[in-house]
């Protein structure tokens, strides 16, 4: 939850990591003038970029942990979706999956990442205000995306059949 991008993280839920909406502008596809809405997803651990490959790995790990030990994942972790009848780990994973879906092009390929051109240094996310740039489609991002979307289709069927189908179609 603390890595969420494109939304406010209020102090009562995020404590010292609270911040207003960040990175909510459209991003330009590298080498073009085409702009896309790629808001959402999780900030990377080292910067405020959002990366399909590392995001997909994290999504897969969380889904596999939930599959192995569903009883330890409740619906009460104090995130905005808590109490909605869906384990909070699946709510959080969905936040990343929804962003990843925005990173897929109509031809099925998936853009590798979205970042600013320059590393901002040590600033809060709302203070990184340079233009967002979407890196080109990559085989790695596309393959990782397809794998986790296929997994997601299985995990979300019980909670949201339409979203599960959307993930499977995207895969």
C-alpha positions as a LaTeX table, in Angstrom:
\begin{tabular}{lrrr}
\hline
Residue & $x$ (\AA) & $y$ (\AA) & $z$ (\AA) \\
\hline
Unk1 & 0.00 & 0.00 & 0.00 \\
Unk2 & 2.78 & 2.43 & 0.87 \\
Unk3 & 4.13 & 2.20 & $-2.71$ \\
Unk4 & 0.87 & 3.21 & $-4.41$ \\
Unk5 & 1.18 & 5.83 & $-7.12$ \\
Unk6 & $-1.40$ & 8.14 & $-8.63$ \\
Unk7 & $-3.56$ & 8.40 & $-5.54$ \\
Unk8 & $-3.50$ & 10.10 & $-2.18$ \\
Unk9 & $-2.10$ & 8.13 & 0.74 \\
Unk10 & $-3.71$ & 9.75 & 3.79 \\
Unk11 & $-1.77$ & 10.05 & 7.05 \\
Unk12 & $-4.23$ & 7.85 & 8.96 \\
Unk13 & $-3.34$ & 4.94 & 6.65 \\
Unk14 & 0.20 & 5.77 & 5.50 \\
Unk15 & 1.77 & 7.60 & 8.45 \\
Unk16 & 5.15 & 9.06 & 7.47 \\
Unk17 & 4.62 & 7.86 & 3.89 \\
Unk18 & 1.47 & 9.93 & 3.40 \\
Unk19 & 1.39 & 12.04 & 0.25 \\
Unk20 & $-1.12$ & 13.72 & $-2.06$ \\
Unk21 & $-1.89$ & 12.43 & $-5.54$ \\
Unk22 & 1.31 & 12.04 & $-7.54$ \\
Unk23 & 2.26 & 11.19 & $-11.15$ \\
Unk24 & $-1.28$ & 11.72 & $-12.41$ \\
Unk25 & $-0.40$ & 13.34 & $-15.75$ \\
Unk26 & $-0.39$ & 11.48 & $-19.04$ \\
Unk27 & 2.97 & 10.07 & $-20.09$ \\
Unk28 & 4.56 & 10.34 & $-23.52$ \\
Unk29 & 5.61 & 7.18 & $-25.37$ \\
Unk30 & 9.36 & 7.46 & $-25.91$ \\
Unk31 & 10.29 & 8.71 & $-29.38$ \\
Unk32 & 6.74 & 9.84 & $-30.22$ \\
Unk33 & 4.28 & 12.56 & $-29.32$ \\
Unk34 & 1.68 & 9.97 & $-28.27$ \\
Unk35 & 0.46 & 10.37 & $-24.72$ \\
Unk36 & $-1.21$ & 7.73 & $-22.57$ \\
Unk37 & $-2.81$ & 7.53 & $-19.17$ \\
Unk38 & $-0.62$ & 5.12 & $-17.22$ \\
Unk39 & $-1.56$ & 6.37 & $-13.77$ \\
Unk40 & $-1.63$ & 4.00 & $-10.83$ \\
Unk41 & 0.55 & 1.05 & $-9.95$ \\
Unk42 & 3.36 & 0.86 & $-7.42$ \\
Unk43 & 6.45 & 3.02 & $-7.16$ \\
Unk44 & 9.62 & 0.98 & $-7.45$ \\
Unk45 & 11.67 & 0.57 & $-4.29$ \\
Unk46 & 14.55 & 2.69 & $-5.58$ \\
Unk47 & 12.69 & 5.49 & $-7.34$ \\
Unk48 & 9.23 & 6.57 & $-8.37$ \\
Unk49 & 9.35 & 4.73 & $-11.68$ \\
Unk50 & 6.87 & 1.97 & $-12.30$ \\
Unk51 & 8.22 & $-1.17$ & $-13.93$ \\
Unk52 & 6.19 & $-4.00$ & $-15.43$ \\
Unk53 & 8.89 & $-6.63$ & $-14.88$ \\
Unk54 & 9.52 & $-6.05$ & $-11.19$ \\
Unk55 & 5.82 & $-5.42$ & $-10.63$ \\
Unk56 & 4.92 & $-8.73$ & $-12.28$ \\
Unk57 & 7.44 & $-10.59$ & $-10.11$ \\
Unk58 & 5.97 & $-9.04$ & $-6.97$ \\
Unk59 & 2.42 & $-9.80$ & $-8.10$ \\
Unk60 & 3.35 & $-13.44$ & $-8.78$ \\
Unk61 & 5.04 & $-13.80$ & $-5.39$ \\
Unk62 & 2.04 & $-12.35$ & $-3.56$ \\
Unk63 & $-0.44$ & $-14.52$ & $-5.45$ \\
Unk64 & 1.61 & $-17.64$ & $-4.77$ \\
Unk65 & 1.91 & $-16.76$ & $-1.07$ \\
Unk66 & $-1.85$ & $-16.28$ & $-0.90$ \\
Unk67 & $-2.41$ & $-19.60$ & $-2.66$ \\
Unk68 & $-0.11$ & $-21.43$ & $-0.24$ \\
Unk69 & $-1.43$ & $-19.79$ & 2.95 \\
Unk70 & $-4.84$ & $-18.21$ & 2.33 \\
Unk71 & $-5.79$ & $-18.25$ & 6.01 \\
Unk72 & $-3.08$ & $-15.73$ & 6.97 \\
Unk73 & $-4.39$ & $-13.09$ & 4.56 \\
Unk74 & $-7.33$ & $-11.20$ & 6.01 \\
Unk75 & $-9.51$ & $-8.34$ & 4.89 \\
Unk76 & $-8.41$ & $-6.04$ & 7.70 \\
Unk77 & $-4.97$ & $-4.56$ & 6.92 \\
Unk78 & $-6.19$ & $-0.95$ & 7.11 \\
Unk79 & $-6.04$ & $-0.14$ & 3.42 \\
Unk80 & $-8.91$ & 1.69 & 1.68 \\
Unk81 & $-10.41$ & $-1.61$ & 0.46 \\
Unk82 & $-10.36$ & $-3.33$ & 3.86 \\
Unk83 & $-13.69$ & $-4.86$ & 4.80 \\
Unk84 & $-14.91$ & $-5.37$ & 1.22 \\
Unk85 & $-15.03$ & $-9.18$ & 1.42 \\
Unk86 & $-11.82$ & $-9.63$ & $-0.62$ \\
Unk87 & $-8.52$ & $-10.47$ & 1.07 \\
Unk88 & $-6.51$ & $-7.25$ & 1.23 \\
Unk89 & $-3.54$ & $-8.88$ & $-0.50$ \\
Unk90 & $-5.76$ & $-9.43$ & $-3.56$ \\
Unk91 & $-7.01$ & $-5.84$ & $-3.36$ \\
Unk92 & $-3.42$ & $-4.60$ & $-3.32$ \\
Unk93 & $-2.33$ & $-6.87$ & $-6.15$ \\
Unk94 & $-5.29$ & $-5.67$ & $-8.19$ \\
Unk95 & $-4.07$ & $-2.08$ & $-7.79$ \\
Unk96 & $-0.87$ & $-3.09$ & $-9.63$ \\
Unk97 & $-2.68$ & $-5.26$ & $-12.17$ \\
Unk98 & $-5.00$ & $-2.39$ & $-13.13$ \\
Unk99 & $-1.92$ & $-0.27$ & $-13.87$ \\
Unk100 & $-0.28$ & $-3.07$ & $-15.82$ \\
Unk101 & $-3.36$ & $-3.34$ & $-18.02$ \\
Unk102 & $-2.81$ & 0.32 & $-19.00$ \\
Unk103 & 0.72 & $-0.58$ & $-20.10$ \\
Unk104 & $-0.51$ & $-3.01$ & $-22.79$ \\
Unk105 & $-0.71$ & $-1.75$ & $-26.36$ \\
Unk106 & $-3.52$ & $-2.80$ & $-28.72$ \\
Unk107 & $-1.14$ & $-5.22$ & $-30.51$ \\
Unk108 & $-0.66$ & $-7.13$ & $-27.24$ \\
Unk109 & 2.84 & $-5.86$ & $-26.52$ \\
Unk110 & 3.54 & $-4.32$ & $-23.12$ \\
Unk111 & 5.59 & $-1.21$ & $-22.43$ \\
Unk112 & 8.54 & $-1.85$ & $-20.15$ \\
Unk113 & 8.24 & 1.05 & $-17.68$ \\
Unk114 & 7.20 & 4.61 & $-17.04$ \\
Unk115 & 9.62 & 7.05 & $-15.40$ \\
Unk116 & 10.85 & 10.60 & $-15.72$ \\
Unk117 & 13.93 & 11.12 & $-17.88$ \\
Unk118 & 16.05 & 12.01 & $-14.84$ \\
Unk119 & 16.24 & 10.55 & $-11.35$ \\
Unk120 & 14.68 & 13.13 & $-9.02$ \\
Unk121 & 16.90 & 12.58 & $-6.01$ \\
Unk122 & 15.49 & 12.36 & $-2.52$ \\
Unk123 & 12.09 & 13.99 & $-2.82$ \\
Unk124 & 8.54 & 13.03 & $-1.99$ \\
Unk125 & 6.61 & 11.52 & $-4.91$ \\
Unk126 & 4.43 & 14.59 & $-5.46$ \\
Unk127 & 7.63 & 16.64 & $-5.93$ \\
Unk128 & 8.79 & 14.61 & $-8.93$ \\
Unk129 & 7.08 & 16.69 & $-11.58$ \\
Unk130 & 9.12 & 16.24 & $-14.77$ \\
Unk131 & 7.43 & 14.74 & $-17.82$ \\
Unk132 & 6.67 & 11.03 & $-17.53$ \\
Unk133 & 8.08 & 8.87 & $-20.32$ \\
Unk134 & 6.92 & 5.37 & $-21.29$ \\
Unk135 & 9.76 & 3.10 & $-22.37$ \\
Unk136 & 9.30 & 0.94 & $-25.47$ \\
Unk137 & 7.54 & $-2.40$ & $-25.54$ \\
Unk138 & 9.82 & $-5.22$ & $-24.44$ \\
Unk139 & 9.67 & $-9.00$ & $-24.77$ \\
Unk140 & 10.38 & $-9.36$ & $-21.05$ \\
Unk141 & 7.59 & $-7.04$ & $-19.97$ \\
Unk142 & 5.16 & $-8.66$ & $-22.41$ \\
Unk143 & 5.97 & $-12.21$ & $-21.26$ \\
Unk144 & 5.87 & $-11.34$ & $-17.55$ \\
Unk145 & 2.59 & $-9.47$ & $-18.06$ \\
Unk146 & 1.03 & $-12.46$ & $-19.85$ \\
Unk147 & 2.11 & $-14.83$ & $-17.07$ \\
Unk148 & 0.72 & $-12.78$ & $-14.18$ \\
Unk149 & $-2.48$ & $-11.90$ & $-16.01$ \\
Unk150 & $-3.09$ & $-15.61$ & $-16.59$ \\
Unk151 & $-2.47$ & $-16.25$ & $-12.88$ \\
Unk152 & $-4.75$ & $-13.38$ & $-11.91$ \\
Unk153 & $-7.58$ & $-14.82$ & $-13.98$ \\
Unk154 & $-7.58$ & $-17.85$ & $-11.69$ \\
Unk155 & $-7.31$ & $-15.92$ & $-8.42$ \\
Unk156 & $-9.97$ & $-13.29$ & $-9.08$ \\
Unk157 & $-12.65$ & $-15.60$ & $-10.53$ \\
Unk158 & $-14.17$ & $-16.09$ & $-7.06$ \\
Unk159 & $-14.30$ & $-12.36$ & $-6.29$ \\
Unk160 & $-14.84$ & $-10.59$ & $-9.62$ \\
Unk161 & $-15.49$ & $-12.77$ & $-12.66$ \\
Unk162 & $-15.44$ & $-9.80$ & $-15.06$ \\
Unk163 & $-12.01$ & $-8.68$ & $-13.86$ \\
Unk164 & $-10.76$ & $-12.27$ & $-14.01$ \\
Unk165 & $-11.91$ & $-12.53$ & $-17.63$ \\
Unk166 & $-10.32$ & $-9.16$ & $-18.46$ \\
Unk167 & $-7.00$ & $-10.46$ & $-17.15$ \\
Unk168 & $-7.26$ & $-13.70$ & $-19.13$ \\
Unk169 & $-8.10$ & $-11.85$ & $-22.35$ \\
Unk170 & $-5.15$ & $-9.52$ & $-21.80$ \\
Unk171 & $-2.84$ & $-12.51$ & $-21.21$ \\
\hline
\end{tabular}
